[in-house]
Amino acid sequence: MTKYCFIVASFLFIFSNLQSQDQIGLRTGINAGILGGQLNPASIASSKLTWDLNIISGGAHLRNNYAFLENTSLMKLGFKRPEFVLKEDVIDEPATNRQVVDFYDDGKIYNAKTNGFIQALSGFIKLKKVTLGISLRDRFYFNGSDVSSNLGYYAYQRLPLDSIINLTPANIAGMQWTDINIHLAMLLNSNRSTNTFIGITPKLLTSRFGGYAKIDNGPQISKQENNGIQVENGRLEMGINSGENRSAFGFGLDIGIVIQSKNEGTQNFTFGASILDLGGVNFTKESRKVIIDYQQGALILQDTSISFYDYDAQFNAIEDAADSNHTESQERFFLKTPTALSLQFDLQISEKWFINALLIQGISLGPNQVKRSNIFAISPRFESGLITFQMPISVADYKNLQVGLAGRIGPLSFGTEQINSTLFKQKRLDSADFYVSLSLNNLLFSKKNKDVQCWN
């Protein structure tokens, strides 16, 4: 396999094991607390909780259309802890401790949007006129879009030497970062029928790894001898940080508004709107950016034994193969965070039954941006005292239907947005999802915790 040609496809597979879809089961409901505040900053003020302490939370999601695991499920993998082997390397029936990895060969364009998070010791408290909170969250996002099907594992292997591949314009970006969030929310207005709350969450961002690649103008590549490739008639821009030290910093912002009805019992509703993850990270130290513009002539890359993770050596090899007339090199770049618009609506339909609607629509701010999945979800929810159950029915990127199940028993919340692939064996496992949280709040210690109303 040619290393340079498959760097894009490798990103899609390597990073596709951490995609989360905003953990609907954690961020909606009466006990959402500080996690709900990350969906709408105003919700911590409109919440029925007077204080909330998140001890630890985490979530991960897997979905891609590049590779898959044969005959398994997420739960089975968790117990099995297998050795992963490629399908083409299996000459007989795999041993029980092996898990076969294979690749799609259906001619489709490759796309991936992935993310995951871990959060600990976060919370909020309501004061007389303002609600204050703090949260510390480690996050990872990756997106790859419109990657040519000709870069498929089997498709590329079948091509003869000197075969020309017309690549489509594509964007890839990935970043790990930690955000330190200060949550501020308050009551803005109150009238006979509704209360209106506003909230803002400024963020300090720090990162030790980030990178992006942008393919413009539909370049052509062709296979060469000795596992080389030739690139011509196109423009490639790449930036990456070595990840050795946490040396990149930036700022971010969430803003939101919540309108909450004053109805008693059924027909009580909450509506919210928010803008999430405005901002970005500036990579300056231990960072490389290269722009290669080959509208005329050709760039020939030969496969070497350079490690996939030795970014400096990879960039040096690209620059050595190019020339100064076609190459621009810099030691800094900027990556934007996954900005999105979020709309939430929660309706109480009986004493203990609610229904929640959620829309998260990504906002594109250019190619140097990590992006999140677009989500539309409807979630029926049952709440009674210390017990909550809900069934999120969601559509990711308006084409992938998912049915999930989430619950809370006392301080423990858990769930999945893909029941089928998480619990049951799949012939081709290319998606799975889970999340879990441990938190405390005033309702857990209240004798009146049965008086549960809307999520905020």
C-alpha positions as CSV (number, residue, x, y, z in Angstrom):
1,M,0.0,0.0,0.0
2,T,1.4,3.4,-0.9
3,K,1.9,5.4,2.3
4,Y,1.3,8.8,0.8
5,C,-1.8,7.8,-1.2
6,F,-3.4,6.1,1.8
7,I,-2.8,8.8,4.4
8,V,-6.3,10.1,3.8
9,A,-7.9,6.7,3.9
10,S,-5.9,5.8,7.0
11,F,-7.2,8.8,8.8
12,L,-10.7,7.7,8.1
13,F,-10.2,4.3,9.6
14,I,-7.8,5.1,12.5
15,F,-10.0,7.9,13.9
16,S,-13.4,6.5,13.2
17,N,-13.5,4.7,16.5
18,L,-14.5,7.8,18.5
19,Q,-17.6,9.4,17.2
20,S,-20.2,10.6,19.6
21,Q,-23.5,12.2,18.7
22,D,-23.8,14.6,21.6
23,Q,-25.0,11.9,24.0
24,I,-28.7,12.7,24.0
25,G,-29.4,10.6,27.0
26,L,-26.9,12.6,29.1
27,R,-27.8,16.1,28.0
28,T,-31.6,16.1,28.2
29,G,-33.9,15.4,31.1
30,I,-34.4,16.8,34.6
31,N,-30.9,15.5,35.7
32,A,-28.9,16.8,32.8
33,G,-27.3,19.4,35.0
34,I,-23.9,20.7,33.8
35,L,-23.9,18.3,30.9
36,G,-27.1,20.0,29.6
37,G,-25.4,23.3,30.0
38,Q,-23.0,22.2,27.3
39,L,-25.9,21.8,24.9
40,N,-27.4,25.2,25.9
41,P,-25.6,27.5,28.4
42,A,-28.9,29.0,29.6
43,S,-30.2,25.6,30.7
44,I,-28.4,25.6,34.1
45,A,-30.4,28.7,35.1
46,S,-33.8,27.3,33.9
47,S,-33.0,23.8,35.4
48,K,-35.1,22.6,38.4
49,L,-31.7,21.7,40.0
50,T,-30.2,24.1,42.5
51,W,-26.8,22.5,42.3
52,D,-25.2,19.7,40.3
53,L,-21.8,17.9,40.6
54,N,-20.6,15.7,37.7
55,I,-18.0,13.3,39.1
56,I,-17.1,11.7,35.8
57,S,-18.6,11.2,32.3
58,G,-17.5,9.9,29.0
59,G,-18.9,8.8,25.6
60,A,-17.8,7.4,22.3
61,H,-19.3,6.5,19.0
62,L,-18.1,4.5,16.0
63,R,-19.4,4.9,12.4
64,N,-17.6,4.9,9.1
65,N,-18.0,3.6,5.5
66,Y,-14.4,2.6,4.9
67,A,-13.7,-0.4,7.1
68,F,-15.7,-2.9,9.3
69,L,-15.3,-5.7,11.8
70,E,-16.7,-9.1,10.9
71,N,-19.4,-10.9,13.0
72,T,-19.2,-9.0,16.3
73,S,-20.8,-6.3,18.5
74,L,-19.5,-3.6,20.7
75,M,-20.4,-5.6,23.8
76,K,-18.6,-8.7,22.5
77,L,-15.5,-6.7,21.7
78,G,-15.5,-5.3,25.2
79,F,-15.3,-8.8,26.8
80,K,-13.2,-10.4,24.1
81,R,-10.3,-7.9,23.8
82,P,-9.2,-9.4,20.5
83,E,-6.1,-9.3,18.3
84,F,-7.1,-7.5,15.1
85,V,-6.1,-9.0,11.8
86,L,-6.7,-8.0,8.2
87,K,-9.1,-10.2,6.1
88,E,-6.4,-10.7,3.4
89,D,-4.0,-12.1,6.0
90,V,-6.3,-14.8,7.3
91,I,-5.5,-18.1,5.6
92,D,-7.8,-20.3,7.7
93,E,-10.5,-19.8,10.3
94,P,-9.4,-17.1,12.7
95,A,-8.7,-18.1,16.3
96,T,-11.2,-17.2,19.0
97,N,-9.1,-14.3,20.2
98,R,-8.8,-12.7,16.7
99,Q,-11.1,-10.2,15.2
100,V,-11.1,-9.9,11.4
101,V,-11.0,-6.4,9.9
102,D,-12.1,-5.9,6.3
103,F,-12.7,-3.0,3.9
104,Y,-15.7,-1.8,1.9
105,D,-15.3,-2.1,-1.8
106,D,-18.5,-0.5,-3.1
107,G,-17.2,2.5,-5.0
108,K,-18.7,5.1,-2.6
109,I,-17.2,8.3,-1.6
110,Y,-15.7,8.1,1.9
111,N,-16.9,10.3,4.7
112,A,-16.3,10.4,8.5
113,K,-17.2,12.7,11.4
114,T,-15.9,11.5,14.7
115,N,-15.7,12.8,18.3
116,G,-15.4,11.6,21.9
117,F,-15.1,13.2,25.3
118,I,-14.2,12.6,29.0
119,Q,-15.3,15.1,31.7
120,A,-14.6,15.1,35.4
121,L,-15.4,17.2,38.5
122,S,-17.7,19.7,37.0
123,G,-20.8,21.4,38.2
124,F,-22.9,24.5,39.0
125,I,-24.7,26.2,41.8
126,K,-27.6,28.7,41.8
127,L,-27.1,32.0,43.6
128,K,-29.6,34.7,44.1
129,K,-29.3,36.4,40.7
130,V,-27.0,34.2,38.7
131,T,-26.0,30.6,38.2
132,L,-22.3,29.8,38.2
133,G,-20.6,26.7,37.0
134,I,-17.2,25.3,35.9
135,S,-16.4,22.3,33.8
136,L,-13.2,20.6,32.5
137,R,-13.6,18.5,29.4
138,D,-11.1,16.6,27.2
139,R,-12.4,16.3,23.6
140,F,-11.5,14.8,20.3
141,Y,-13.1,15.5,16.9
142,F,-12.2,14.3,13.4
143,N,-13.9,14.8,10.1
144,G,-13.1,13.7,6.6
145,S,-15.4,14.4,3.7
146,D,-15.6,13.6,0.0
147,V,-12.5,11.3,-0.1
148,S,-12.3,9.6,-3.5
149,S,-13.5,6.0,-3.7
150,N,-10.3,5.3,-5.7
151,L,-8.4,5.5,-2.5
152,G,-10.3,2.5,-1.2
153,Y,-8.1,-0.4,0.2
154,Y,-8.9,-2.8,-2.6
155,A,-9.7,-0.3,-5.3
156,Y,-6.2,1.1,-5.2
157,Q,-4.5,-2.3,-5.1
158,R,-6.2,-3.3,-8.3
159,L,-5.0,-0.3,-10.3
160,P,-2.1,-1.0,-12.8
161,L,1.0,1.2,-12.8
162,D,0.6,4.7,-14.4
163,S,-3.2,4.5,-13.9
164,I,-4.5,8.1,-13.4
165,I,-6.9,8.8,-10.6
166,N,-8.9,12.0,-10.6
167,L,-9.4,13.0,-7.0
168,T,-12.4,15.0,-5.9
169,P,-11.8,18.1,-3.7
170,A,-11.7,16.9,-0.1
171,N,-11.3,18.3,3.5
172,I,-9.9,16.4,6.5
173,A,-9.4,17.8,10.0
174,G,-8.8,16.4,13.4
175,M,-8.0,17.8,16.8
176,Q,-7.7,16.8,20.5
177,W,-8.2,19.6,23.0
178,T,-9.1,20.4,26.6
179,D,-11.6,23.1,27.3
180,I,-11.8,24.9,30.6
181,N,-15.3,26.4,30.8
182,I,-16.8,29.1,33.0
183,H,-20.7,28.8,32.9
184,L,-22.7,32.0,33.6
185,A,-26.6,32.1,33.3
186,M,-29.4,34.1,34.7
187,L,-33.1,35.0,34.4
188,L,-33.5,37.7,31.8
189,N,-37.3,38.3,31.8
190,S,-40.4,37.0,33.5
191,N,-44.0,37.5,32.6
192,R,-47.4,35.8,33.3
193,S,-46.8,32.9,31.0
194,T,-43.0,32.4,30.5
195,N,-39.6,32.8,32.0
196,T,-36.7,33.7,29.7
197,F,-33.1,32.8,30.6
198,I,-29.8,33.6,28.9
199,G,-26.4,31.9,29.3
200,I,-22.8,32.3,28.1
201,T,-19.8,30.0,28.4
202,P,-16.4,31.4,27.7
203,K,-13.7,28.8,27.2
204,L,-9.9,28.5,27.4
205,L,-8.7,25.9,24.9
206,T,-5.4,24.0,25.1
207,S,-4.3,21.3,22.7
208,R,-1.4,19.0,22.0
209,F,-2.5,17.5,18.7
210,G,-4.2,18.9,15.6
211,G,-4.0,18.6,11.9
212,Y,-5.8,19.1,8.6
213,A,-5.5,18.4,4.9
214,K,-7.2,20.2,2.1
215,I,-7.3,19.0,-1.5
216,D,-8.3,21.6,-4.1
217,N,-9.0,21.7,-7.8
218,G,-9.3,18.0,-8.3
219,P,-5.7,16.9,-8.7
220,Q,-4.6,13.8,-10.5
221,I,-2.4,11.0,-9.0
222,S,-1.0,8.0,-10.7
223,K,0.8,4.8,-9.4
224,Q,4.5,4.6,-10.0
225,E,7.1,1.9,-9.5
226,N,8.5,1.1,-6.1
227,N,5.3,2.1,-4.4
228,G,5.6,5.8,-5.5
229,I,2.9,8.1,-6.7
230,Q,2.8,11.1,-9.0
231,V,0.7,14.2,-8.3
232,E,-0.2,16.9,-10.8
233,N,-2.7,19.5,-11.7
234,G,-3.9,20.3,-8.2
235,R,-3.3,22.0,-4.9
236,L,-2.7,20.3,-1.5
237,E,-2.5,22.1,1.8
238,M,-1.6,20.3,5.0
239,G,-0.9,21.3,8.6
240,I,-0.1,19.2,11.6
241,N,1.2,19.5,15.2
242,S,3.6,16.9,16.5
243,G,1.6,16.3,19.7
244,E,4.6,16.1,22.0
245,N,3.7,19.0,24.2
246,R,0.5,20.9,25.1
247,S,1.7,24.0,23.3
248,A,-1.3,25.3,21.4
249,F,-3.9,27.6,22.9
250,G,-7.1,29.3,21.9
251,F,-10.5,30.6,23.0
252,G,-14.1,29.5,22.5
253,L,-17.6,30.6,23.3
254,D,-21.1,29.1,23.7
255,I,-24.2,31.3,24.0
256,G,-27.8,30.3,24.5
257,I,-31.4,31.3,25.4
258,V,-34.2,29.3,27.1
259,I,-37.9,30.1,27.2
260,Q,-39.8,28.1,29.8
261,S,-43.6,28.1,30.3
262,K,-45.2,28.5,33.7
263,N,-48.0,26.0,33.0
264,E,-48.7,23.5,35.8
265,G,-48.6,19.8,35.0
266,T,-49.1,18.8,31.3
267,Q,-48.4,21.1,28.5
268,N,-45.5,22.5,30.4
269,F,-42.8,23.2,27.8
270,T,-39.2,24.5,27.4
271,F,-37.7,25.9,24.2
272,G,-34.0,26.6,23.8
273,A,-31.6,27.9,21.1
274,S,-27.8,28.0,21.3
275,I,-24.7,28.5,19.3
276,L,-21.9,26.1,20.3
277,D,-18.2,26.0,20.0
278,L,-17.4,29.4,18.4
279,G,-13.6,29.7,18.4
280,G,-10.4,27.9,17.6
281,V,-6.9,26.9,18.5
282,N,-3.7,28.5,17.2
283,F,-0.9,26.0,16.6
284,T,2.5,27.7,16.7
285,K,5.1,25.5,18.4
286,E,6.2,22.2,17.0
287,S,3.8,22.8,14.1
288,R,4.2,22.4,10.3
289,K,2.1,23.7,7.4
290,V,2.9,23.0,3.8
291,I,1.1,24.2,0.6
292,I,1.9,22.4,-2.7
293,D,0.5,24.0,-5.9
294,Y,1.0,21.9,-9.0
295,Q,-1.1,23.4,-11.7
296,Q,1.7,22.6,-14.1
297,G,4.4,19.9,-13.8
298,A,4.4,16.9,-11.5
299,L,5.4,15.9,-8.0
300,I,6.7,12.4,-7.5
301,L,6.7,10.8,-4.1
302,Q,8.5,7.5,-3.3
303,D,7.5,5.3,-0.5
304,T,10.0,5.2,2.3
305,S,10.1,3.5,5.6
306,I,9.1,6.7,7.4
307,S,6.8,6.0,10.4
308,F,3.2,7.1,9.9
309,Y,3.5,9.1,13.1
310,D,6.8,10.8,12.3
311,Y,5.1,14.0,11.0
312,D,8.3,16.0,10.6
313,A,9.9,13.3,8.4
314,Q,6.8,13.1,6.3
315,F,6.7,16.8,5.7
316,N,10.5,16.8,4.9
317,A,10.0,14.0,2.3
318,I,7.2,16.0,0.6
319,E,9.2,19.2,0.5
320,D,12.3,17.3,-0.7
321,A,10.2,15.9,-3.6
322,A,8.8,19.3,-4.5
323,D,10.7,22.5,-5.3
324,S,10.5,26.0,-4.1
325,N,8.5,27.2,-7.1
326,H,5.6,25.0,-6.1
327,T,5.9,24.7,-2.3
328,E,5.2,27.1,0.6
329,S,6.1,26.1,4.1
330,Q,5.1,27.7,7.4
331,E,5.5,26.9,11.1
332,R,2.0,27.7,12.3
333,F,-1.7,27.1,11.5
334,F,-5.1,27.7,13.0
335,L,-7.9,25.2,13.5
336,K,-11.5,26.2,14.2
337,T,-13.7,24.3,16.6
338,P,-16.9,22.4,15.5
339,T,-19.4,25.4,15.6
340,A,-23.1,24.4,15.5
341,L,-26.6,25.7,16.0
342,S,-28.6,23.8,18.5
343,L,-32.4,23.9,19.0
344,Q,-34.2,22.1,21.8
345,F,-37.8,21.6,22.7
346,D,-39.2,19.6,25.6
347,L,-42.9,19.0,26.3
348,Q,-44.5,17.3,29.3
349,I,-47.4,15.2,28.0
350,S,-48.5,13.6,31.3
351,E,-47.4,13.4,34.9
352,K,-44.3,11.3,34.2
353,W,-44.0,11.3,30.5
354,F,-42.1,13.8,28.3
355,I,-41.0,14.2,24.7
356,N,-37.9,16.0,23.6
357,A,-36.9,17.2,20.2
358,L,-33.3,18.2,19.4
359,L,-31.6,19.6,16.3
360,I,-27.9,20.2,16.0
361,Q,-26.8,21.7,12.7
362,G,-23.1,22.2,12.0
363,I,-22.0,25.7,10.8
364,S,-19.2,25.6,8.3
365,L,-16.6,28.3,8.8
366,G,-14.1,27.2,6.2
367,P,-11.8,24.2,5.4
368,N,-9.5,24.5,8.5
369,Q,-12.3,23.4,10.9
370,V,-13.2,20.2,12.7
371,K,-16.8,19.5,12.2
372,R,-19.6,17.6,14.0
373,S,-22.4,15.5,12.8
374,N,-25.8,17.1,12.1
375,I,-28.4,15.5,14.4
376,F,-32.1,15.5,14.5
377,A,-33.7,13.4,17.3
378,I,-37.0,12.7,19.0
379,S,-36.8,11.2,22.4
380,P,-39.8,9.9,24.5
381,R,-38.8,10.0,28.2
382,F,-40.2,8.6,31.4
383,E,-39.2,10.3,34.7
384,S,-40.2,9.2,38.2
385,G,-38.2,10.1,41.3
386,L,-34.7,8.7,40.9
387,I,-35.4,6.7,37.8
388,T,-35.3,8.0,34.2
389,F,-35.6,6.1,30.9
390,Q,-35.7,7.4,27.4
391,M,-35.5,6.1,23.8
392,P,-33.7,8.6,21.4
393,I,-34.7,8.1,17.8
394,S,-32.2,10.1,15.8
395,V,-31.0,10.8,12.2
396,A,-27.3,11.6,11.8
397,D,-26.5,13.8,8.9
398,Y,-30.1,13.4,7.7
399,K,-29.5,9.9,6.4
400,N,-28.5,7.4,9.1
401,L,-31.5,6.4,11.3
402,Q,-30.6,5.2,14.8
403,V,-32.6,3.9,17.7
404,G,-31.1,4.2,21.2
405,L,-31.9,3.5,24.8
406,A,-30.7,5.6,27.8
407,G,-31.5,5.6,31.5
408,R,-30.6,6.9,34.9
409,I,-30.8,5.1,38.3
410,G,-29.8,7.4,41.1
411,P,-26.5,9.0,40.4
412,L,-25.6,6.7,37.4
413,S,-26.6,7.5,33.8
414,F,-25.9,5.2,30.9
415,G,-27.0,4.7,27.3
416,T,-26.4,4.1,23.7
417,E,-27.8,5.7,20.6
418,Q,-27.4,2.5,18.6
419,I,-29.0,-0.5,20.4
420,N,-28.6,-2.9,17.5
421,S,-24.8,-2.7,16.9
422,T,-24.0,-2.1,20.5
423,L,-25.7,-5.2,21.9
424,F,-26.2,-7.6,19.0
425,K,-23.7,-9.3,16.7
426,Q,-23.5,-7.7,13.3
427,K,-22.2,-9.3,10.1
428,R,-20.4,-6.0,9.3
429,L,-19.9,-3.8,12.4
430,D,-19.1,-0.3,11.2
431,S,-21.0,1.6,14.0
432,A,-21.5,1.4,17.7
433,D,-22.2,3.9,20.6
434,F,-22.2,4.1,24.4
435,Y,-22.0,6.8,27.1
436,V,-21.9,6.8,30.9
437,S,-22.0,9.4,33.7
438,L,-21.8,9.5,37.5
439,S,-23.2,12.7,39.1
440,L,-24.9,14.1,42.2
441,N,-27.5,16.8,42.6
442,N,-30.0,18.2,45.1
443,L,-32.9,16.0,43.8
444,L,-31.0,12.9,44.9
445,F,-31.2,14.0,48.5
446,S,-34.7,15.6,48.4
447,K,-37.9,13.9,49.7
448,K,-39.8,15.7,47.0
449,N,-37.8,14.2,44.1
450,K,-41.0,12.7,42.7
451,D,-42.2,16.2,41.7
452,V,-40.3,16.1,38.3
453,Q,-41.2,18.5,35.5
454,C,-39.5,19.6,32.3
455,W,-35.8,19.0,31.7
456,N,-35.1,22.6,32.4
